[in-house]
Amino acid sequence: MAGSSAADLGHLPDNITVLEGESVVLSCKIDEGVTHKAWLNRSNILFTGLDKWSLDKRVSLVNSNSSHFSIQIDQVHVADEGPYTCSFQANNKPRSTHVYLIVQVPARIVNVSRDVSVNEGDNVNLFCLAVGRPEPTVTWKDQKFGLVSEGEFLDITEIRRQQGEDFECITNNGVAPPARHKVKVTVNYAPSITEVKNTPAQLGKMTVLRCEAMAVPSAAFEWYRDERRPVEGDNTLSIKNDKTRSLLIFNNVTEKHFGNYTCLAYNRLGASNASMLLFRPGAVYGRGTVHHVGGFSVGVAAVITFSISLLSI
């Protein structure tokens, strides 16, 4: 019979294990001298001979003859767990055999943290609650480094940007394949501009100044020229922005293009700016400079003023 288990009382171990939702057959071996027979669950009578006393439709008599007296329980519930007794009278002597039914339930996650977005340096507290029989274990695993933490709760103190990733909760009790759930942790941080450099340019040629910035949320970009003037596109230059970089493209370099440029990258957490020169070939200049301004209260205008003041030193 598919999806069912059977116990032959007196011949198999006293315990029989079944998964919740499956069927189980409890078989009681008797002999021809039996005059009375009954099945009991604790003190509740299920059957006496062919007469059913139980009102539970899931319980049925599947085999009753001179050698066997068997019952079946369909769609087993956790509440069905417990002792069962086959009691019979043979040669005017009462006899009984016993079995303890164990109901197992696969581990499953019943409550887990939602995806979270936090600022760098904050504390993160994740939870993953699971149920099952036997009691399941709960393990947290980070997908980036493969580190494992045991227990329902995962606490991360002063989270860093490198720790922004998926964390997977795994619960297992050996009954079925483990249950899994991923929680995405997004770490927000102010823009950080990577290394910049001064760039030589030839008159009449195309040249590009690059400004790359890592940030969450993604940075917005602006370009400024020597006298704090915003750089605006025209027929000789254009600005191309995406999530991680900004390109200042000079389609046709002229004398007016040579000079000092400032790239500003900002989001709601702060800003970073970098200065770089567009110069004639052969001139000797140092590397570009990068400045960072962090904090929630810093406005874009304040950052621009800060940037230009540094350039004028």
C-alpha positions as CSV (number, residue, x, y, z in Angstrom):
1,M,0.0,0.0,0.0
2,A,1.6,3.3,-1.1
3,G,2.2,5.9,1.5
4,S,1.5,3.7,4.5
5,S,3.4,1.9,7.2
6,A,2.6,-1.3,9.0
7,A,3.4,-2.8,12.5
8,D,2.9,-6.4,13.3
9,L,2.5,-6.3,17.1
10,G,4.7,-8.6,19.0
11,H,7.1,-9.1,16.1
12,L,8.4,-5.6,15.2
13,P,9.7,-3.0,17.6
14,D,7.2,-1.4,20.0
15,N,7.5,1.9,18.2
16,I,6.3,2.7,14.7
17,T,7.1,6.0,13.0
18,V,4.9,7.6,10.3
19,L,4.9,11.0,8.5
20,E,2.1,13.4,9.1
21,G,-0.5,13.0,6.3
22,E,0.4,9.4,5.5
23,S,-1.4,6.2,6.4
24,V,-0.4,3.5,8.8
25,V,-1.6,-0.1,9.4
26,L,-1.4,-1.6,12.9
27,S,-1.5,-5.4,12.6
28,C,-2.2,-7.6,15.5
29,K,-1.4,-11.4,15.2
30,I,-3.9,-13.7,16.9
31,D,-4.8,-17.4,16.8
32,E,-7.8,-19.6,16.3
33,G,-8.6,-19.7,20.0
34,V,-9.5,-16.0,20.2
35,T,-13.0,-15.3,21.4
36,H,-13.0,-11.6,22.0
37,K,-10.8,-8.9,20.5
38,A,-10.6,-5.1,20.5
39,W,-8.4,-2.1,19.6
40,L,-7.9,0.8,22.0
41,N,-6.1,4.1,21.8
42,R,-5.2,4.9,25.4
43,S,-8.6,4.3,27.1
44,N,-10.6,5.0,23.9
45,I,-12.1,1.9,22.3
46,L,-11.7,1.9,18.5
47,F,-13.1,-1.5,17.6
48,T,-14.5,-4.5,19.4
49,G,-14.5,-7.3,16.9
50,L,-16.2,-6.1,13.8
51,D,-18.0,-3.3,15.6
52,K,-16.5,0.2,15.2
53,W,-16.8,2.4,18.2
54,S,-14.6,5.3,17.0
55,L,-16.4,8.1,15.2
56,D,-13.2,9.0,13.3
57,K,-13.7,8.2,9.6
58,R,-10.0,7.9,9.1
59,V,-9.9,4.7,11.2
60,S,-10.9,1.5,9.5
61,L,-10.7,-2.3,10.0
62,V,-8.7,-3.7,7.1
63,N,-8.1,-7.3,8.2
64,S,-10.0,-9.4,10.6
65,N,-9.8,-13.2,10.5
66,S,-8.6,-16.1,12.6
67,S,-4.9,-15.0,12.4
68,H,-4.9,-11.2,12.1
69,F,-6.8,-8.3,13.5
70,S,-5.6,-5.1,11.7
71,I,-6.7,-1.5,11.6
72,Q,-5.6,1.4,9.4
73,I,-5.4,5.2,10.1
74,D,-5.5,7.4,7.1
75,Q,-4.0,11.0,6.9
76,V,-2.3,10.6,10.2
77,H,-2.4,13.7,12.5
78,V,0.0,14.7,15.2
79,A,-2.8,14.1,17.6
80,D,-2.8,10.4,16.6
81,E,0.6,10.0,18.3
82,G,0.5,7.8,21.4
83,P,0.0,4.2,22.6
84,Y,-2.3,1.7,20.9
85,T,-3.3,-1.7,22.4
86,C,-4.6,-4.8,20.7
87,S,-6.5,-6.7,23.4
88,F,-7.9,-10.2,22.9
89,Q,-9.1,-13.3,24.9
90,A,-7.6,-16.7,23.9
91,N,-8.4,-19.9,25.8
92,N,-10.3,-17.8,28.4
93,K,-7.1,-15.9,29.1
94,P,-6.8,-12.1,28.4
95,R,-3.8,-11.1,26.4
96,S,-2.6,-7.8,24.9
97,T,0.1,-6.3,22.7
98,H,1.2,-2.7,22.5
99,V,2.7,-0.2,20.1
100,Y,3.5,3.4,20.4
101,L,2.8,5.5,17.2
102,I,5.3,8.3,16.6
103,V,4.2,11.0,14.1
104,Q,6.9,13.0,12.4
105,V,6.5,16.4,10.7
106,P,9.0,17.8,8.3
107,A,10.7,21.0,9.4
108,R,9.2,24.1,8.0
109,I,9.8,27.9,8.4
110,V,6.8,29.6,9.9
111,N,8.1,33.1,10.5
112,V,11.2,34.8,9.0
113,S,12.6,38.3,8.7
114,R,11.7,40.3,5.6
115,D,14.4,41.8,3.3
116,V,15.9,44.7,5.1
117,S,17.7,47.9,4.1
118,V,20.1,49.5,6.6
119,N,22.8,52.1,6.8
120,E,26.4,51.1,7.1
121,G,27.3,50.9,10.8
122,D,23.8,49.9,12.0
123,N,23.1,46.7,13.8
124,V,21.1,44.0,12.0
125,N,18.9,41.4,13.8
126,L,17.4,38.6,11.7
127,F,15.2,35.8,12.9
128,C,13.9,32.5,11.5
129,L,11.4,30.5,13.4
130,A,10.7,26.9,12.4
131,V,8.5,24.0,13.6
132,G,8.6,20.2,13.1
133,R,8.7,16.9,14.9
134,P,11.3,16.1,16.0
135,E,12.4,19.7,16.9
136,P,14.3,21.1,14.0
137,T,17.7,22.8,14.0
138,V,18.0,26.3,12.5
139,T,21.2,27.5,10.7
140,W,22.0,30.8,9.1
141,K,24.4,30.8,6.1
142,D,25.8,33.8,4.3
143,Q,25.9,33.3,0.5
144,K,29.0,35.3,-0.1
145,F,31.5,33.8,2.3
146,G,29.8,30.5,3.3
147,L,30.0,31.3,7.0
148,V,27.5,29.5,9.3
149,S,25.7,30.6,12.4
150,E,23.6,28.2,14.5
151,G,20.3,29.3,16.0
152,E,17.1,31.1,15.1
153,F,18.6,34.6,15.5
154,L,21.4,36.2,13.5
155,D,22.8,39.4,15.0
156,I,25.3,41.5,13.0
157,T,26.9,44.4,14.9
158,E,27.9,47.5,13.0
159,I,27.4,46.0,9.6
160,R,29.8,47.0,6.8
161,R,29.1,47.5,3.2
162,Q,30.9,44.2,2.3
163,Q,28.3,42.3,4.3
164,G,25.4,43.4,2.2
165,E,24.1,40.2,0.6
166,D,21.6,37.3,0.9
167,F,21.5,35.4,4.2
168,E,19.9,31.9,4.0
169,C,18.0,30.3,6.8
170,I,18.1,26.5,6.7
171,T,16.0,24.3,9.0
172,N,16.2,20.6,9.2
173,N,15.1,17.7,11.4
174,G,16.1,14.8,9.2
175,V,12.5,13.9,8.2
176,A,12.6,15.5,4.8
177,P,14.9,17.7,2.7
178,P,15.8,21.0,4.6
179,A,13.5,24.0,4.3
180,R,15.3,27.2,3.1
181,H,14.5,30.9,2.9
182,K,16.8,33.8,1.8
183,V,16.7,37.2,3.4
184,K,18.4,40.0,1.4
185,V,20.3,42.6,3.5
186,T,21.0,45.9,1.6
187,V,23.7,48.1,3.2
188,N,23.4,51.8,2.3
189,Y,26.6,53.9,2.2
190,A,27.8,57.3,0.9
191,P,29.5,57.4,-2.5
192,S,33.2,56.6,-2.7
193,I,35.0,57.7,-5.8
194,T,37.7,55.4,-7.0
195,E,41.2,56.5,-8.2
196,V,41.1,59.4,-10.7
197,K,43.8,60.8,-12.9
198,N,44.6,63.9,-14.9
199,T,44.2,63.4,-18.6
200,P,46.2,64.8,-21.6
201,A,44.1,65.9,-24.6
202,Q,45.0,66.9,-28.2
203,L,43.2,69.8,-29.9
204,G,40.5,68.6,-32.3
205,K,40.4,65.1,-30.8
206,M,38.0,63.2,-28.6
207,T,38.9,62.8,-24.9
208,V,37.0,61.4,-21.9
209,L,37.2,62.2,-18.2
210,R,36.0,59.4,-16.0
211,C,34.4,59.5,-12.6
212,E,33.5,56.1,-11.0
213,A,31.8,55.9,-7.6
214,M,30.5,53.0,-5.5
215,A,27.4,53.8,-3.5
216,V,24.1,52.4,-2.2
217,P,21.7,53.9,-3.2
218,S,23.4,54.6,-6.5
219,A,25.1,58.0,-6.7
220,A,23.9,60.9,-8.8
221,F,26.7,62.8,-10.6
222,E,27.4,66.5,-11.5
223,W,30.5,68.1,-13.1
224,Y,31.9,71.5,-12.3
225,R,34.5,73.7,-13.9
226,D,37.2,76.1,-12.3
227,E,34.9,78.9,-11.3
228,R,32.3,76.7,-9.7
229,R,30.3,76.7,-12.9
230,P,28.3,73.6,-13.7
231,V,29.4,71.8,-16.8
232,E,26.6,71.7,-19.4
233,G,26.6,69.8,-22.6
234,D,26.9,71.4,-26.0
235,N,28.0,70.5,-29.4
236,T,31.6,69.9,-28.2
237,L,31.0,67.9,-25.0
238,S,28.4,65.7,-23.4
239,I,27.8,63.9,-20.1
240,K,26.9,60.3,-19.9
241,N,25.8,58.9,-16.5
242,D,24.9,55.4,-15.3
243,K,24.6,53.7,-11.9
244,T,28.3,53.5,-11.1
245,R,30.1,56.1,-13.3
246,S,29.9,59.4,-15.1
247,L,31.7,60.2,-18.3
248,L,32.6,63.8,-19.4
249,I,33.1,63.4,-23.1
250,F,34.9,66.0,-25.2
251,N,33.9,65.4,-28.8
252,N,36.2,68.0,-30.2
253,V,38.8,69.4,-27.7
254,T,39.4,73.2,-28.0
255,E,41.5,75.7,-26.0
256,K,38.5,76.6,-23.8
257,H,38.3,73.0,-22.5
258,F,41.7,72.8,-20.8
259,G,41.4,73.3,-17.1
260,N,40.4,71.8,-13.7
261,Y,37.2,69.8,-13.5
262,T,35.4,68.5,-10.4
263,C,33.2,65.4,-10.4
264,L,30.6,65.3,-7.6
265,A,28.9,62.0,-6.6
266,Y,26.2,62.2,-4.0
267,N,23.3,60.3,-2.4
268,R,21.2,60.9,0.7
269,L,24.0,59.6,2.9
270,G,26.8,61.9,1.8
271,A,29.0,62.9,-1.1
272,S,32.4,62.4,-2.6
273,N,34.2,64.7,-5.1
274,A,37.2,64.4,-7.3
275,S,39.3,67.0,-9.1
276,M,41.2,66.3,-12.3
277,L,42.9,68.3,-15.0
278,L,42.4,68.2,-18.7
279,F,45.8,69.4,-20.1
280,R,48.0,69.7,-23.2
281,P,50.3,66.7,-23.9
282,G,53.7,67.2,-22.4
283,A,52.7,69.2,-19.4
284,V,53.6,67.6,-16.0
285,Y,50.8,67.3,-13.4
286,G,50.2,65.2,-10.4
287,R,47.3,62.7,-9.9
288,G,43.8,63.8,-9.4
289,T,42.5,64.3,-5.8
290,V,39.5,62.8,-4.1
291,H,37.5,64.2,-1.1
292,H,34.7,62.6,0.8
293,V,32.0,64.2,2.8
294,G,29.7,61.9,4.8
295,G,26.7,62.3,7.0
296,F,23.0,62.6,6.6
297,S,22.8,66.4,7.0
298,V,25.2,67.4,4.3
299,G,23.5,69.0,1.4
300,V,24.7,69.0,-2.2
301,A,25.3,72.8,-2.2
302,A,27.5,72.5,0.9
303,V,29.5,69.7,-0.7
304,I,30.1,71.8,-3.8
305,T,31.3,74.7,-1.8
306,F,33.6,72.4,0.2
307,S,35.0,70.9,-3.0
308,I,35.8,74.2,-4.6
309,S,37.4,75.6,-1.5
310,L,39.7,72.6,-1.4
311,L,40.7,73.2,-5.0
312,S,41.5,76.8,-4.4
313,I,44.0,76.0,-1.6
